[in-house]
Amino acid sequence: MLQVMKTSAELTMPIAESPSVLSEIYRDEHNIAVWERDLPNKLIHSIKHMLIYESNLALVQTVTPSNVDDWIMHKLSNYECAEPLAKDIALIVDMFCCLFDLGAAGLRLTSINEPMCPKFHVDHIPCRLVSTYTGTATEWHGNDGLDRSKLGAGSLGKPDHLSGLYSEQSAINRLSTGDVALLKGSGWEGNESRGLVHRSPQNLNQEPRLLLTLDMV
């Protein structure tokens, strides 16, 4: 059974229902920060309806806070979710660019029907934003009880639960659908050996995911 993040009392990491919590990613001791939120049911249902017809959706673009709204509206113009989804993503892009003093961000909005990165790994970038609009969300493991030598080739081809990477299944954490999270990678200055260890969810419950990621450009 996977542990689900709910309160900061349960885990020593920043999680809150206010987007201001994302600024905590700048603290050296934090390699993840989570804005916990619930999406409107109407938006979730309209996205699920869209994915019936867009099972291979893959929108990739360098966007700015001023143009992302219109770009997504254009790409998804045939669907009811286009306007509310575009406005929500525009808000997140604006926050991301403001937080890191960026003029633009690399956006990916993809429908995923099977684990995209099924094994635990570290991103060799400064920081990535992830948010799952529908379906099961990203899994991650804290630094405690983790043998990083078992990542990648160190696993000797074994699955995560047999490689010796971690000892307790209960130590695996999962974001919730709707959460907006910043994942600090090994490319962040001073975090070269502490990038957040994470993976795609293992159990998709036969439900496609709609995943948003933002990268620095």
FILUM-820715 format. One line per field, with one value per atom (N, C-alpha, C, O): residue number from 0; atom name; x, y, z. Coordinates in steps of 0.02 Angstrom, whole numbers. Example, Ala and Ser with C-alpha at 12.3 -4.5 7.8 and 13.67 -1.06 7.14 Angstrom:
# residues 2
num c(0/0/0/0/1/1/1/1)
atomo c(N/CA/C/O/N/CA/C/O)
X c(660/615/660/712/642/684/645/670)
Y c(-284/-225/-165/-166/-112/-53/2/57)
Z c(390/390/390/423/354/357/394/402)
***
This chain:
# residues 217
num c(0/0/0/0/1/1/1/1/2/2/2/2/3/3/3/3/4/4/4/4/5/5/5/5/6/6/6/6/7/7/7/7/8/8/8/8/9/9/9/9/10/10/10/10/11/11/11/11/12/12/12/12/13/13/13/13/14/14/14/14/15/15/15/15/16/16/16/16/17/17/17/17/18/18/18/18/19/19/19/19/20/20/20/20/21/21/21/21/22/22/22/22/23/23/23/23/24/24/24/24/25/25/25/25/26/26/26/26/27/27/27/27/28/28/28/28/29/29/29/29/30/30/30/30/31/31/31/31/32/32/32/32/33/33/33/33/34/34/34/34/35/35/35/35/36/36/36/36/37/37/37/37/38/38/38/38/39/39/39/39/40/40/40/40/41/41/41/41/42/42/42/42/43/43/43/43/44/44/44/44/45/45/45/45/46/46/46/46/47/47/47/47/48/48/48/48/49/49/49/49/50/50/50/50/51/51/51/51/52/52/52/52/53/53/53/53/54/54/54/54/55/55/55/55/56/56/56/56/57/57/57/57/58/58/58/58/59/59/59/59/60/60/60/60/61/61/61/61/62/62/62/62/63/63/63/63/64/64/64/64/65/65/65/65/66/66/66/66/67/67/67/67/68/68/68/68/69/69/69/69/70/70/70/70/71/71/71/71/72/72/72/72/73/73/73/73/74/74/74/74/75/75/75/75/76/76/76/76/77/77/77/77/78/78/78/78/79/79/79/79/80/80/80/80/81/81/81/81/82/82/82/82/83/83/83/83/84/84/84/84/85/85/85/85/86/86/86/86/87/87/87/87/88/88/88/88/89/89/89/89/90/90/90/90/91/91/91/91/92/92/92/92/93/93/93/93/94/94/94/94/95/95/95/95/96/96/96/96/97/97/97/97/98/98/98/98/99/99/99/99/100/100/100/100/101/101/101/101/102/102/102/102/103/103/103/103/104/104/104/104/105/105/105/105/106/106/106/106/107/107/107/107/108/108/108/108/109/109/109/109/110/110/110/110/111/111/111/111/112/112/112/112/113/113/113/113/114/114/114/114/115/115/115/115/116/116/116/116/117/117/117/117/118/118/118/118/119/119/119/119/120/120/120/120/121/121/121/121/122/122/122/122/123/123/123/123/124/124/124/124/125/125/125/125/126/126/126/126/127/127/127/127/128/128/128/128/129/129/129/129/130/130/130/130/131/131/131/131/132/132/132/132/133/133/133/133/134/134/134/134/135/135/135/135/136/136/136/136/137/137/137/137/138/138/138/138/139/139/139/139/140/140/140/140/141/141/141/141/142/142/142/142/143/143/143/143/144/144/144/144/145/145/145/145/146/146/146/146/147/147/147/147/148/148/148/148/149/149/149/149/150/150/150/150/151/151/151/151/152/152/152/152/153/153/153/153/154/154/154/154/155/155/155/155/156/156/156/156/157/157/157/157/158/158/158/158/159/159/159/159/160/160/160/160/161/161/161/161/162/162/162/162/163/163/163/163/164/164/164/164/165/165/165/165/166/166/166/166/167/167/167/167/168/168/168/168/169/169/169/169/170/170/170/170/171/171/171/171/172/172/172/172/173/173/173/173/174/174/174/174/175/175/175/175/176/176/176/176/177/177/177/177/178/178/178/178/179/179/179/179/180/180/180/180/181/181/181/181/182/182/182/182/183/183/183/183/184/184/184/184/185/185/185/185/186/186/186/186/187/187/187/187/188/188/188/188/189/189/189/189/190/190/190/190/191/191/191/191/192/192/192/192/193/193/193/193/194/194/194/194/195/195/195/195/196/196/196/196/197/197/197/197/198/198/198/198/199/199/199/199/200/200/200/200/201/201/201/201/202/202/202/202/203/203/203/203/204/204/204/204/205/205/205/205/206/206/206/206/207/207/207/207/208/208/208/208/209/209/209/209/210/210/210/210/211/211/211/211/212/212/212/212/213/213/213/213/214/214/214/214/215/215/215/215/216/216/216/216)
atomo c(N/CA/C/O/N/CA/C/O/N/CA/C/O/N/CA/C/O/N/CA/C/O/N/CA/C/O/N/CA/C/O/N/CA/C/O/N/CA/C/O/N/CA/C/O/N/CA/C/O/N/CA/C/O/N/CA/C/O/N/CA/C/O/N/CA/C/O/N/CA/C/O/N/CA/C/O/N/CA/C/O/N/CA/C/O/N/CA/C/O/N/CA/C/O/N/CA/C/O/N/CA/C/O/N/CA/C/O/N/CA/C/O/N/CA/C/O/N/CA/C/O/N/CA/C/O/N/CA/C/O/N/CA/C/O/N/CA/C/O/N/CA/C/O/N/CA/C/O/N/CA/C/O/N/CA/C/O/N/CA/C/O/N/CA/C/O/N/CA/C/O/N/CA/C/O/N/CA/C/O/N/CA/C/O/N/CA/C/O/N/CA/C/O/N/CA/C/O/N/CA/C/O/N/CA/C/O/N/CA/C/O/N/CA/C/O/N/CA/C/O/N/CA/C/O/N/CA/C/O/N/CA/C/O/N/CA/C/O/N/CA/C/O/N/CA/C/O/N/CA/C/O/N/CA/C/O/N/CA/C/O/N/CA/C/O/N/CA/C/O/N/CA/C/O/N/CA/C/O/N/CA/C/O/N/CA/C/O/N/CA/C/O/N/CA/C/O/N/CA/C/O/N/CA/C/O/N/CA/C/O/N/CA/C/O/N/CA/C/O/N/CA/C/O/N/CA/C/O/N/CA/C/O/N/CA/C/O/N/CA/C/O/N/CA/C/O/N/CA/C/O/N/CA/C/O/N/CA/C/O/N/CA/C/O/N/CA/C/O/N/CA/C/O/N/CA/C/O/N/CA/C/O/N/CA/C/O/N/CA/C/O/N/CA/C/O/N/CA/C/O/N/CA/C/O/N/CA/C/O/N/CA/C/O/N/CA/C/O/N/CA/C/O/N/CA/C/O/N/CA/C/O/N/CA/C/O/N/CA/C/O/N/CA/C/O/N/CA/C/O/N/CA/C/O/N/CA/C/O/N/CA/C/O/N/CA/C/O/N/CA/C/O/N/CA/C/O/N/CA/C/O/N/CA/C/O/N/CA/C/O/N/CA/C/O/N/CA/C/O/N/CA/C/O/N/CA/C/O/N/CA/C/O/N/CA/C/O/N/CA/C/O/N/CA/C/O/N/CA/C/O/N/CA/C/O/N/CA/C/O/N/CA/C/O/N/CA/C/O/N/CA/C/O/N/CA/C/O/N/CA/C/O/N/CA/C/O/N/CA/C/O/N/CA/C/O/N/CA/C/O/N/CA/C/O/N/CA/C/O/N/CA/C/O/N/CA/C/O/N/CA/C/O/N/CA/C/O/N/CA/C/O/N/CA/C/O/N/CA/C/O/N/CA/C/O/N/CA/C/O/N/CA/C/O/N/CA/C/O/N/CA/C/O/N/CA/C/O/N/CA/C/O/N/CA/C/O/N/CA/C/O/N/CA/C/O/N/CA/C/O/N/CA/C/O/N/CA/C/O/N/CA/C/O/N/CA/C/O/N/CA/C/O/N/CA/C/O/N/CA/C/O/N/CA/C/O/N/CA/C/O/N/CA/C/O/N/CA/C/O/N/CA/C/O/N/CA/C/O/N/CA/C/O/N/CA/C/O/N/CA/C/O/N/CA/C/O/N/CA/C/O/N/CA/C/O/N/CA/C/O/N/CA/C/O/N/CA/C/O/N/CA/C/O/N/CA/C/O/N/CA/C/O/N/CA/C/O/N/CA/C/O/N/CA/C/O/N/CA/C/O/N/CA/C/O/N/CA/C/O/N/CA/C/O/N/CA/C/O/N/CA/C/O/N/CA/C/O/N/CA/C/O/N/CA/C/O/N/CA/C/O/N/CA/C/O/N/CA/C/O/N/CA/C/O/N/CA/C/O/N/CA/C/O/N/CA/C/O/N/CA/C/O/N/CA/C/O/N/CA/C/O/N/CA/C/O/N/CA/C/O/N/CA/C/O/N/CA/C/O/N/CA/C/O/N/CA/C/O/N/CA/C/O/N/CA/C/O/N/CA/C/O/N/CA/C/O/N/CA/C/O/N/CA/C/O/N/CA/C/O/N/CA/C/O/N/CA/C/O/N/CA/C/O/N/CA/C/O/N/CA/C/O/N/CA/C/O/N/CA/C/O/N/CA/C/O)
X c(43/0/44/88/33/73/49/-11/97/80/61/97/6/-17/-2/-19/29/45/-18/-59/-27/-85/-68/-91/-27/-11/64/99/88/159/180/239/132/149/169/208/144/159/228/260/250/314/352/323/417/458/473/530/423/431/375/323/385/335/275/283/217/155/102/95/63/12/-40/-29/-96/-150/-144/-189/-89/-74/-17/32/-22/31/97/150/95/156/205/265/181/225/278/331/265/314/381/432/380/444/490/550/463/505/557/603/549/597/667/717/670/735/775/835/743/779/823/800/884/931/905/919/868/846/785/765/757/697/712/741/694/700/632/628/578/511/469/478/422/374/307/305/253/188/133/120/101/39/-18/-33/-50/-103/-169/-188/-204/-267/-314/-293/-378/-430/-455/-470/-460/-486/-562/-591/-595/-668/-688/-657/-741/-765/-783/-772/-811/-831/-770/-774/-714/-654/-627/-608/-626/-602/-644/-616/-709/-753/-744/-745/-735/-727/-659/-654/-608/-543/-548/-522/-581/-589/-626/-610/-676/-713/-667/-669/-625/-577/-530/-514/-507/-458/-486/-449/-552/-583/-563/-554/-558/-543/-470/-445/-436/-366/-321/-284/-325/-287/-212/-173/-191/-120/-101/-54/-136/-122/-51/-27/-16/53/66/86/55/67/134/143/179/246/262/258/280/291/328/319/370/397/346/328/323/267/288/336/251/259/193/141/195/132/80/20/102/55/25/-27/58/32/6/-26/18/0/-75/-98/-113/-186/-214/-250/-196/-222/-197/-234/-135/-107/-145/-162/-159/-196/-268/-296/-298/-367/-371/-419/-321/-320/-311/-346/-266/-252/-311/-320/-349/-403/-472/-519/-477/-537/-601/-656/-595/-655/-684/-735/-654/-673/-694/-670/-741/-769/-716/-720/-666/-615/-565/-525/-567/-514/-505/-449/-559/-552/-530/-481/-565/-543/-474/-436/-457/-390/-337/-285/-350/-303/-290/-234/-344/-336/-297/-257/-309/-273/-199/-156/-184/-114/-79/-20/-115/-85/-66/-13/-108/-92/-29/15/-23/34/98/151/93/151/174/234/127/144/180/229/155/186/257/303/265/329/380/437/361/406/424/481/374/387/434/480/423/463/537/581/549/618/645/698/607/628/643/697/594/600/554/501/574/531/486/435/506/468/481/527/439/446/433/395/466/454/395/399/340/278/268/279/246/222/155/150/105/40/24/9/26/23/-26/-35/-59/-100/-56/-22/-58/-14/-56/-96/-47/-87/-48/-77/17/59/116/131/149/202/255/286/267/315/387/432/396/461/449/443/445/421/470/449/534/582/602/602/618/639/702/746/705/761/766/724/819/830/834/867/802/807/871/883/911/974/962/994/916/897/890/888/886/879/813/813/757/692/638/640/590/534/469/463/419/352/311/313/273/228/160/153/109/40/-1/0/-37/-79/-152/-179/-184/-253/-303/-355/-289/-331/-286/-230/-310/-271/-226/-225/-187/-142/-81/-56/-57/-4/65/71/116/186/203/177/247/271/342/380/361/428/450/409/515/545/590/629/587/630/702/716/746/816/829/875/788/798/782/732/826/813/821/792/859/867/940/984/953/1021/1026/1007/1053/1055/1101/1097/1144/1188/1148/1175/1085/1043/1000/959/1010/974/1007/1066/967/994/1028/1000/1089/1125/1141/1152/1141/1155/1103/1115/1045/992/1005/971/1054/1071/1010/1002/967/908/850/799/857/804/750/766/688/636/652/690/622/639/631/673/579/566/613/614/653/702/774/820/785/853/892/953/856/889/889/919/854/850/818/841/765/731/712/709/700/685/612/587/576/506/461/468/414/365/324/302/314/273/307/275/372/408/398/420/365/350/290/239/298/246/216/247/156/124/90/55/99/60/-12/-28/-56/-127/-145/-112/-196/-221/-238/-272/-214/-226/-168/-160/-128/-70/-23/-15/8/60/125/129/174/236/297/299/346/412/460/466/494/541/612/628/652/720/764/766/800/843/916/933/959/1030/1064/1122/1030/1058/1051/1077/1017/1012/1078/1103/1107/1171/1170/1128/1217/1221/1180/1181/1142/1098/1119/1078/1182/1206/1195/1184/1198/1191/1126/1117/1078/1017/954/902/958/898/842/854/780/723/717/716/711/701/626/588/606/534/523/571/460/443/370/332/350/280/243/272/178/140/138/134/141/142/73/66/22/-46/-88/-107/-104/-143/-218/-258/-239/-310/-349/-408/-314/-346/-374/-419/-347/-370/-313/-260/-322/-268/-253/-297/-190/-169/-165/-148/-179/-161/-110/-125/-48/8/35/47/43/75/144/152/195/261/286/271/323/355/429/448/471/544/569/539/627/660/689/716/684/715/755/786)
Y c(-59/0/62/69/106/166/219/229/253/308/368/385/400/458/521/525/570/632/670/680/692/731/792/847/782/838/841/791/901/910/875/862/859/824/752/723/724/655/648/596/699/696/760/814/755/814/846/844/873/908/959/951/1011/1064/1044/1030/1044/1031/1075/1077/1110/1155/1167/1153/1193/1209/1278/1300/1311/1376/1370/1336/1402/1397/1427/1412/1469/1499/1448/1462/1387/1334/1315/1288/1328/1308/1344/1319/1403/1439/1403/1418/1355/1316/1273/1247/1265/1225/1256/1222/1321/1354/1336/1349/1305/1285/1224/1177/1224/1170/1102/1052/1100/1036/1006/951/1043/1019/1002/1043/942/927/913/890/928/926/977/985/1010/1055/1043/1037/1040/1019/1068/1081/1095/1133/1083/1059/1068/1019/1053/1102/1026/1057/1006/953/1022/981/1016/1075/979/1007/1003/957/1049/1046/981/961/949/887/897/853/955/968/967/941/995/995/924/905/886/816/776/739/782/743/763/721/828/851/829/815/825/800/726/703/688/616/605/560/647/642/656/622/707/723/665/650/631/578/517/474/511/457/464/414/526/540/559/556/578/601/557/581/492/445/451/427/482/491/565/586/604/675/688/659/731/749/820/831/868/938/959/954/981/1001/1069/1079/1117/1184/1226/1216/1271/1323/1379/1408/1394/1441/1497/1490/1551/1606/1616/1591/1650/1662/1699/1692/1737/1776/1739/1758/1685/1652/1581/1552/1552/1482/1471/1419/1519/1512/1503/1455/1549/1545/1483/1453/1463/1404/1341/1301/1331/1272/1274/1224/1333/1340/1320/1286/1340/1322/1248/1218/1217/1146/1102/1048/1124/1083/1114/1102/1152/1192/1151/1178/1087/1046/1018/983/1034/1001/1051/1108/1029/1072/1093/1147/1051/1065/1119/1142/1139/1181/1246/1262/1282/1347/1341/1373/1301/1297/1266/1286/1218/1187/1238/1242/1276/1326/1379/1400/1400/1452/1425/1461/1362/1333/1325/1341/1300/1291/1359/1365/1409/1476/1503/1534/1490/1511/1476/1508/1411/1373/1395/1402/1407/1431/1499/1511/1543/1609/1602/1637/1558/1547/1519/1542/1470/1438/1489/1492/1528/1578/1632/1655/1653/1703/1677/1712/1615/1586/1580/1590/1563/1552/1608/1601/1663/1721/1701/1715/1668/1644/1683/1706/1689/1719/1668/1686/1604/1551/1485/1479/1436/1370/1317/1329/1260/1204/1163/1132/1162/1129/1064/1058/1014/951/934/933/922/901/837/838/780/716/669/669/629/574/512/495/479/422/361/364/307/247/191/139/200/151/189/245/161/197/222/183/288/319/309/295/316/304/256/278/190/143/129/104/146/134/201/253/196/255/284/247/350/383/455/478/489/559/598/575/656/699/741/772/742/780/850/872/884/953/990/959/1057/1093/1078/1061/1084/1075/1064/1094/1022/1009/1015/992/1046/1048/992/980/957/904/913/933/897/896/848/850/804/754/776/782/788/812/755/764/698/639/578/577/528/467/469/518/416/409/453/462/482/532/502/444/544/526/497/520/447/418/442/455/448/471/441/416/443/416/468/500/477/524/497/441/536/517/462/421/460/411/340/330/293/223/209/161/250/243/230/267/178/163/186/149/246/275/236/245/195/155/105/76/93/45/78/45/142/176/159/144/161/150/83/31/84/22/-16/-76/21/-10/-60/-100/-58/-106/-174/-223/-179/-241/-271/-332/-227/-248/-272/-293/-270/-293/-239/-180/-259/-209/-175/-201/-117/-77/-116/-109/-155/-188/-246/-272/-266/-320/-297/-336/-235/-210/-192/-187/-181/-156/-81/-52/-47/26/51/99/18/36/-27/-81/-21/-80/-85/-140/-29/-28/-2/55/-43/-20/39/82/40/94/162/213/163/226/260/317/227/257/304/285/364/415/429/416/456/472/540/555/579/640/622/566/670/660/694/742/670/702/775/790/820/891/927/987/892/923/954/928/1009/1040/1034/1060/999/985/1008/1004/1032/1047/993/979/961/907/932/946/938/964/908/853/921/871/879/922/838/840/899/914/933/991/1055/1107/1051/1110/1118/1070/1178/1189/1170/1193/1127/1104/1042/1016/1019/960/902/859/902/854/781/739/766/697/685/633/733/727/739/752/734/744/698/642/722/683/618/619/563/497/486/488/475/470/425/406/408/366/376/406/351/349/301/253/314/267/198/190/148/79/52/9/76/52/108/155/102/155/143/184/86/71/74/91/57/57/126/131/178/245/287/290/319/360/420/448/440/500/559/550/618/679/714/739/716/740/806/810/856/918/921/909/937/951/1018/1036/1054/1116/1111/1090/1132/1133/1203/1243/1218/1283/1283/1233/1339/1347/1413/1430)
Z c(0/0/0/43/-47/-52/-4/6/26/71/28/-19/45/8/48/107/16/50/65/20/127/144/187/173/238/281/294/290/307/320/384/394/428/490/476/514/422/405/373/380/338/302/312/316/317/327/260/236/229/165/159/191/118/114/71/11/101/65/96/157/54/80/26/-32/48/1/-30/-65/-17/-47/-97/-83/-155/-205/-181/-209/-130/-104/-78/-71/-63/-37/-88/-70/-152/-204/-196/-219/-166/-156/-108/-105/-70/-23/-60/-29/-126/-163/-161/-173/-145/-142/-79/-76/-31/30/14/-19/38/24/46/14/101/129/93/109/45/11/-62/-97/-84/-156/-187/-244/-150/-178/-139/-79/-174/-142/-177/-239/-139/-167/-148/-89/-199/-190/-196/-251/-141/-139/-156/-125/-206/-226/-256/-280/-254/-285/-347/-346/-402/-465/-466/-436/-500/-506/-542/-591/-517/-548/-621/-662/-637/-706/-753/-808/-730/-770/-779/-834/-725/-729/-778/-819/-773/-817/-890/-935/-903/-972/-1000/-1060/-958/-981/-998/-1049/-955/-968/-1034/-1071/-1047/-1111/-1170/-1221/-1163/-1216/-1230/-1288/-1177/-1185/-1219/-1243/-1222/-1261/-1334/-1369/-1357/-1427/-1438/-1494/-1385/-1390/-1348/-1305/-1360/-1319/-1330/-1288/-1384/-1398/-1398/-1432/-1359/-1355/-1334/-1285/-1370/-1352/-1377/-1434/-1333/-1349/-1319/-1258/-1361/-1338/-1368/-1429/-1325/-1351/-1299/-1239/-1322/-1278/-1274/-1325/-1214/-1206/-1158/-1120/-1161/-1114/-1077/-1099/-1020/-984/-1025/-1013/-1074/-1114/-1173/-1199/-1197/-1257/-1245/-1289/-1186/-1176/-1176/-1200/-1150/-1148/-1219/-1232/-1264/-1333/-1369/-1409/-1355/-1390/-1371/-1415/-1308/-1287/-1310/-1332/-1307/-1332/-1405/-1426/-1444/-1515/-1525/-1566/-1487/-1495/-1474/-1501/-1425/-1397/-1410/-1373/-1463/-1475/-1483/-1474/-1498/-1509/-1444/-1445/-1387/-1325/-1272/-1268/-1230/-1178/-1127/-1097/-1117/-1067/-1089/-1048/-1152/-1180/-1140/-1120/-1128/-1095/-1022/-1002/-980/-910/-903/-859/-945/-941/-962/-930/-1014/-1038/-984/-974/-951/-899/-840/-810/-822/-766/-782/-741/-841/-861/-867/-850/-892/-898/-829/-821/-779/-711/-686/-656/-699/-676/-712/-681/-777/-815/-788/-780/-774/-748/-681/-668/-637/-572/-580/-547/-624/-636/-661/-636/-710/-739/-688/-685/-648/-597/-544/-522/-522/-468/-487/-446/-551/-573/-618/-649/-623/-663/-735/-761/-765/-834/-880/-860/-943/-993/-1027/-1055/-1023/-1057/-1021/-981/-1037/-1007/-1061/-1108/-1053/-1098/-1073/-1020/-1110/-1089/-1125/-1186/-1088/-1116/-1084/-1023/-1125/-1101/-1138/-1198/-1102/-1136/-1103/-1042/-1145/-1121/-1116/-1164/-1059/-1046/-1028/-981/-1065/-1054/-1022/-1005/-1013/-979/-946/-967/-895/-861/-909/-945/-909/-955/-930/-969/-864/-832/-775/-717/-789/-738/-681/-629/-689/-636/-603/-635/-539/-503/-536/-558/-539/-572/-546/-507/-567/-551/-616/-663/-619/-678/-672/-620/-726/-725/-752/-800/-720/-737/-671/-618/-673/-610/-574/-515/-610/-577/-630/-683/-614/-658/-619/-562/-651/-622/-653/-713/-611/-635/-604/-546/-642/-617/-658/-720/-625/-658/-653/-598/-710/-711/-703/-671/-731/-721/-716/-742/-681/-673/-613/-575/-604/-547/-556/-612/-501/-505/-488/-470/-495/-489/-420/-369/-418/-356/-343/-389/-279/-262/-195/-156/-183/-122/-92/-128/-27/8/13/-9/42/46/97/90/150/202/177/143/194/176/102/77/67/-5/-22/1/-61/-85/-157/-203/-167/-234/-281/-342/-255/-299/-340/-387/-321/-357/-411/-442/-422/-476/-544/-547/-597/-664/-671/-654/-698/-710/-646/-646/-590/-526/-504/-458/-535/-518/-549/-531/-595/-630/-665/-671/-689/-727/-685/-712/-619/-576/-567/-570/-555/-539/-473/-432/-463/-404/-338/-294/-332/-269/-254/-199/-304/-295/-299/-285/-317/-331/-268/-270/-212/-152/-147/-102/-194/-194/-129/-100/-108/-46/-9/-39/56/96/115/129/115/138/83/61/61/12/38/-1/103/132/129/141/113/109/42/32/-5/-70/-62/-34/-86/-80/-149/-200/-149/-213/-209/-160/-260/-267/-279/-300/-266/-280/-346/-366/-378/-439/-424/-375/-467/-457/-424/-434/-385/-353/-404/-460/-386/-426/-386/-330/-414/-376/-415/-476/-378/-405/-382/-322/-430/-416/-431/-488/-380/-389/-415/-387/-469/-500/-480/-439/-509/-494/-528/-512/-574/-607/-567/-588/-510/-466/-429/-400/-431/-399/-326/-288/-306/-237/-223/-168/-274/-264/-309/-325/-329/-379/-358/-402/-295/-272/-235/-203/-239/-200/-241/-212/-307/-347/-326/-305/-330/-307/-347/-408/-312/-343/-353/-305/-415/-430/-490/-525/-503/-560/-578/-540/-636/-655/-609/-584/-597/-555/-586/-647/-543/-567/-583/-627/-549/-559/-588/-553/-652/-685/-680/-703/-652/-643/-709/-710/-764/-830/-849/-890/-819/-832/-860/-829/-919/-946/-902/-869/-902/-865/-913/-972/-888/-924/-881/-827/-906/-867/-897/-957/-854/-873/-842/-782/-882/-856/-883/-940/-842/-862/-846/-791/-893/-883/-896/-932/-867/-879/-950/-973/-983/-1049/-1049/-1099)
***
